[in-house]
Amino acid sequence: MYFRKPGYITTVVCMAFLLVVLAAPAQALVVDDGIQYNHLVKTLSDGKKAEVDYLLVDIKKRKIELKPVLAGKTLGYLQPLSSIAREYGAIAAINGSFYSAQVNLTPVDTTVLDQRMLVKSGREATAMIALQDRRLQFQQLNPDVILSLPDKGKEFKAESLNIECPQGLSIYTPEFGTNTKNDLVNLEFIVKPIDGKMIITEIKNGGATIPEGGFVISMQGWEKPYRYDFAIGDQVSWRADYHGLEGIKDIVTNGPRLVKNGRRDVPTDNESLGSLAGRNPRTAVGVTRSGQALLVTVDGRSQSSAGMTFIELADLMVELGASDAMALDGGGSTEMIVNGGIVNTPSDGRERSINNAILVISQIPVYLDGQRIYFETPPVNRDGRLLVPMRKLFEGLGAQVEWDENTRTVSAVKGDTQIQLTIGKRTAKINGYNVSIDTEATIINGRTMVPLRFVSQSLGAKVGWDPSTQTAYINQ
């Protein structure tokens, strides 16, 4: 291995790297059970060097999750990768797909997160498809968005979702923002939820307000062939059609394709990305024959690292064991985070704010009322008792929380219930009365950790534990 610049990674990880370098240069650093990090320097065909960082992630392990996310958790935001990773408590992360940095700050290609389509574009490009059974697939996928008028028995294909389109039908949902921002030439139909149905309530020219819980249908450009098919009072709905592909959880589209069935398979037109085909900093994602995720960054635009072409990147992915792989956004966006530190050298000399990322999360899953909670400090199982960061749990349960540094006591109030826990004590107080607890609150990595079951039940919630998936469920 190669010892990286200490300024780019936390002291603890640097010490681990140094031990690896001195003891076993060829051995990968085990970041966590099922997650390995490595660094190598490749010599290219003309003798120039390329510095490579890569992660092998065993996504079949229950505790590990490969999670594509948006900055700000919705469309329209930019954020440094380190900040995005920290919000989710990610143990590692890479930058994601191309995004529009000038206009609406959205991914430029089709994007599906947690089974919800957020962006649909017209470009046919290779996609990483994460299935609900934890498998990864790579293929060109251009799903359809279907608009339905059930009372009229009519259906139409929308050209785009939450992204600009010169002509045809487009749909804008609240994830896009509060307004379509379109010109007056666009004819727009505002759809609101009424009595459990989606109803067209208003028609206007451009710049329509996107209603909460509803959407806007925009007829873009001068040609409006469906103008008279839609009217105020019509019931309307939309759905995504994945052409028979089932079990989809996430889709990240970018390309070009790099590897197919273990062999280099870069399209001759680079999937319309020919202008980017030269040597540049690169980010790629793939899957090995054994089903492990492979996350890779290649530094570039410096004397120490020349970057790679798509062809060179494809050959690298094959060498690293990819059976299928594709490129992600590169250039100044290329970045990898491991244990909170940047392990590659961004070509801008600093982090670039980006729109989306792919995170590696390794923590015991906790669900509150069916929604996954991601903790900045992972939950800890101590003798069968789960400890979690206090603030996120209390606030998720609707309690106001305060911390007294002098007494090292956390207090939470919800309605008529007040809880007090003191660090290191096996007693707590509920409404002033002492109560014995079998696991004391503690501080881990600067975070106050409290017993999940005791806190949740004291605030009126029910707690369940699934031993087969090692998952905690809280229901209020």
C-alpha positions, 0 to 999 in steps of 0.5 A: 500500500501507499501512505497518503497525505495525513492532512486528508484523513483522520489520525486514527485511520492514518495510524492504521494505514501506517501499520498496514504499510509497515507490516504487510504492504499488499494487505488491504485495510479492513475498515469494518467487517465486510468493508476493505480499503486499498490504494495502489499506483498504476503505471500507464502505457506511456509511463505516467502514474495514476493513483487509485483508491478503492473499496470492496464492500460485501453488500450481502451482510445485513448491517452493510448498506450501499445507499445512493443519496441526494445532498440535502435529502431532496433535489436542488442542493449541493453539499460536500461529500464529507458533510453528506457522509456525516449526516448518515453516519456513513463509514465510506462514500464516493461522489455520485452521478452527473448533475446540473450545477447551473440551473436546478441542481438535479441529477441529469439522468434518471434517478430512483431512490428508495423505490421512488423515481425522482428524475427521468431524463431522455438520455439512454445511459448505463445505470447501476440498479440496486435491487431489494434483494441486495444484488447490483445490476448494470444495464442501459435502462430508460424507463417510461413515465406514464400519465393516466386520465382514468375517467377518459381511458387515456394514457400518455408518455411523459418525456421527463420528470423533474428536469428540463425538456425542450418539447413534450410532456413533463412532470414536476413534483414537490421534490423539484421545489415550489415552482417549475421555473418554466417560461410562459410558453409552457402550458402547465396543469396544477394537480392537487390531492382532493378526497383521495384523488389527484385532480387538475385544479388550475391551468396557467402559462409557465412558472406554476406553483407545485402543490404540496402532495400534488404535481404539475404537468407541463406541456413544454415548447410551442407544440402542445398536441395534448392540450385538449386532452386535459381539463380542470376537474380531470382525475390524473395520475402518473407512474413509472414503468420499468419495462418488466424489471422488478424489485428495484430499490435504487437507480443511479444513471451515468455511464459510460459502461466500462465492464460487462461479464468481466470484460472491457465493454466501453461503447464506441460513442462513450454514451454521448460523453466523447468530450470527456474521454481523455485522461481525467480524475475518475470515479467508478462503481462495479460489482464483482462475480461474488456480488461485492460492490467495488467503489473506485476513484482515480486521481488526475490533473496533477504531476503525481497522477495523470488520471485515466481515459474510459478505456484505461478505467475499464481495464482497471475495473477488470483488474480489480475484479469487476464483472460489471461496472460503469463510470460516475461523475469525475473531474473535480467531483472525484472523491472518496471518504473513509472513516470521515477522512478524504483518502484521495486527492481532489483535483481542485485542491479541496472538496467540491460541493456535489449533488448526490453520492453513494454511501457505504453505511455499516450500522445496526438498522433502527426504524421509527414508525417505518422510517429508517434512522441514520445516526452520525455515530452508529448504534452500539450493542452492549450485552444485548442492549442497544445504545444510540445517539441521544439527540436524534432519538429524542427528537425523533420521538418528539421530545425536547432535549437538553444537556447539562455539561456540569452534571453530565446529565441529559434531560428530555421532556415530552408532554407530561413525561420528563426523563433524566439520565446521567452518564455512567449511572445505572439509575435514571429519573422519570418525573423525578422518581428514580428508576433502575436501568440495566445499561447506563448512558455513555459517551462514544466518539464525543456523542452521548449514547442512551439506551434505546429501549428504555428511552423509547418505552419511557416516552410511550413508544413500543420497541421490537427487535428482529434477531434474524435481521438484527434490526430495531423497530420503534412505533409510537 
